């Protein structure tokens, strides 16, 4: 049976291949937002959200229909963020949620920083949407669907793909 985790869970307690249910806060961010995060950090500016100890979900949700919390919200291919991810992990990012393989630099940064990479099932946007209980746009509204949103999940089924101990089910 999958155990329930949240953004406060210690990644060191997770093992590659483990099924988990994520119930907690994650911020959506794709490559455009990641680029802005790194540019802000390089310029000595604060990020619009505190990523220390946070989870980022690689997604760009579509607009919600009337009466809905969020539109379609499936995972984006994680490799698109690989140029920026080591820097964010070094800044304290704890969890990444997406789909697909990661670069050697990201894998090294996951180990170095005691983080974890969790994968969601691609093509399961309806299931994922049903597990989101809150959605609030918090940064970069000019990016449209790629704006940063604060999501609250209730038991989102995920798989630990890369753990901080060197385990990697994708290699």
Steps between C-alpha positions, in 0.01 A plus 500: 500500500632843405585734783387859516772764474503878474751777439624459860596135455872431525610381153758276670210277609400430139628219279502488120209288382284580803137595438388808693193721531589870508269708720631850537615815323688506170569792269453468127798618299619422150809615311401868463443531876819305575697740280355796692576334835866458405524850352358644824745298710791603276395863543484468878123540500263287707295239319124564493448179701724344761631179342696394809345172606239528225359276230474612138258331263603533138164596351325780316132457580230612262240750619227367727146470371220662699468335840836319477817558699740444209504384141697210359822462697719217373877485553747658259815321387750572776809517278380843385598634844836323527712807418356682803427221746847449657505867600154479656592180685811675634265776622295250701237352268399165652263326257439510128194339341493435128551230241799356317873465554734757654849609399815384683538854642150487652559150639823618663322804647221278639760290683707799611197679644305207644202557272270269303343483154146367489320403182136532411328302230498685169160509334321491836405868516142422605618290795754764602241777472269304731772500769542880506297666774634858472664710229632854530709691246800641691756627245565593138140540380632621164609141429137385467476126555867503605440744786603368839208360698475371854315170492377289789481129421303227674659157453654546155642159401870527413804278469842584645716495186830632638587499868781677682684172561578437131194290421361570153227297333548693174862406429 
